[in-house]
Structures are given as structure tokens and as C-alpha cells.
Amino acid sequence: MTILVVLIVLVVAVALFLQHPKFGRRPSGKRLEMVQASPNYKDGAFQNQSFTPDLAEGASMSKVLYQFIFEKSKRSKPALPLPSKKTDLKSLGADENVVVWFGHSSYFIKADGKTILVDPVFSGAASPIAATTRAFEGADAYSVDDFPEIDYLFISHDHWDHLDYDTVLKLKSKVKRVITGLGTGEHFEYWGYNTGSIIELDWYQSADLGDGFTTSAVPGRHFSGRAFKRNGAMWVGFVLQTPTLKLFLGGDSGYDNHFKTIGEKYGPFDLALLECGQYNEAWKYIHMMPEEVVTAAQELGAKRLMPVHWAKFSLGLHSWDEPIIRVTTAAEKQHLPLVTPLIGEKVNLNDTTQVFTKWWEGLE
């Protein structure tokens, strides 16, 4: 009887917890009709272009959980605080074309007079239970207060390490337009964003943003969802064309032939920002291995590659710096220029000769 009561209490507690607004809301009404009309939506969920199992052959959830509990790298977090620079984002020159990275997949772009923010996470955690995924010491050098008005907020998908409830609430008064995948706009509308400010795109749909700016949503090989039910909204990458630059904003993805297709359709790119961390052979279909990141960049026709999705959260089993070490080695072999700034360091999009240090070395 005692066990039954405890189980009932736990079930009720979880159910109440899942009602918190931070979990967002699944598409409904006209938005659901739009979702259901997508050629990429079948059997009640969005589907990847290629068959994509949650876990690779020979892997099991029980084994993965065991590894996370008992076999995670002792170097999953840096021993020292991560170094950073504090760029005054509000005082950037009108003619500056720059990228500023904040660790993991969050970065700010100023290009041809417009301000752009991608997948911002500034709450210090990447989970509904903050204690489980705290940011590395030194990685949270920026807050929402550091940002100017944002012309375009790009959200690749609704996972907690890309769509942060606390951050987007604080950003609300600064954001002019939200650009995201089909269905994800439901979260923003639920959280008080003006429906008219939200642009939702299916794979290979485009939007004219005005003033010489256009964007297209492109496929990834991944999944979505903020609770137990998956794939009610899309996961996307973005092609961003400005008057003078073409950028690839990657989002999460396993390796597949979509990179070659995107490169042929939209490339070449002045810079590709691609995820290079939180991978494992057990989930290789939804996150690229570092060597595959370099291959993907080449297939996109990227002139330079900026690896992201590392140096802030430990969401894999590898050491914190393994992703950048492996992607650097692979890029050097393939003679692909890398952009590897410190957190907060200004990257000049017009200067292909800018030199970056291997700042992660020595932070054992």
C-alpha cells in the first residue's frame, strides 16, 4: 500500500511538473492544419528524409543510461573556467560584419546592418531540471541585457539546449521577428510573442525578410520535442543570404546526403556554422561525428567552417574538448579553414585571414 501511494504521488508530481509553461505547447488549430499539410509530416509526426533510428545498431537505452551514470568521461567538464572576451554588442559599428559565439549553439551575427541571434541559451542550464545540465564555469559570460534589439531570432528546433524558455521570455521586448521551423511557433505564441512576428518554414521553404535579406529552411537529420512526445515540430538548418554574405546556420543533424543537396542548391557559403559535439556511436544518426562535420562543410561548399555545439554543456560521453580536437585534426588534413574563437570573441566575416588560437589547449 505504501509503495502504491508513493507511485501515485510521483505520477501526480510529474504530471503537474509537465504543465509548467516552459514545456511549451504542441501545435493546434490552424497551425496544426499547416503542420499536417506538410509533405514531411506522416503518421502524426515529422519524419526525417532517411530512416533515422533513435539509437544505432547494437545500442540500447539501458546501456546508454549505464554509460552516462558510470562511464562518463572524467574530463566531461573543463578543470578550469573557460576563458572569454566581452564584446560590446550594442556598440558595434554600422558597417561591421561579425559573428560572436557564446558557447554551444548560441551566437550573434551583425551583417549588413541587421542583428541576428541564433538558438540563445543564457539561463545557465539546458534542461527542464537545471541541476542536471549546468553550463561550464566561465561559459555564461553574456546575458540578455548585453544585447541590442534583434532584427531576426533564428531557432533551429525546440530542444532545451537550443530553445531556452527563460532566455526567450527575457528577449521578448527586443525581438522583431522570430524565424523557425514549422510548428515551433506554437511555443512562442504560448509564451506571449505576437503571432505576426513569427515566420515558420518547412524544409526548402523561403522567406524574403526585406532589405536584401532572404532565408530558407533546410533539412537536418534529427528530432524535436520538449517532453515525452517527439516530432510535433520541425528541426531545421537555415540558409541566410544577406546583401553581401551567404551563411549556413546548421542546427543539430546527423550526417546524410542532405548536405550535398543543400550545397548544390544554395552554395557556396562564406561561412558554415555546424554542430561538432555531444556525439556518440550509439546516436550517430542524429549527431555528426567530428570528421563528418568537415565532410558536411565541404559538401556545402563552405569557404570556412565554424564548429559549434560544444564548450558549454556536457550532453555526451566524450571529454569536453574532444570535439574541437577531432574536428581541428580533420580540417587540417582536408585544408579547410576553421574559425575557432573564444566565447565572446569578435569574428570578422569579411576578413578570411583572421587568426584564431587553440585556446582550449591547457584547460585540462
PyMOL commands that set and color helices and strands:
alter all, ss='L'
color gray80, all
select helices_A, chain A and resi 2-17+21-23+29-36+61-71+89-91+130-132+144-146+165-171+185-190+195-197+258-266+281-283+290-300+322-334
alter helices_A, ss='H'
color red, helices_A
select strands_A, chain A and resi 41-42+45-46+98-101+107-111+114-118+150-155+175-181+198-201+206-210+213-219+236-241+246-249+271-275+305-308+346-348
alter strands_A, ss='S'
color yellow, strands_A
deselect
rebuild
show_as cartoon
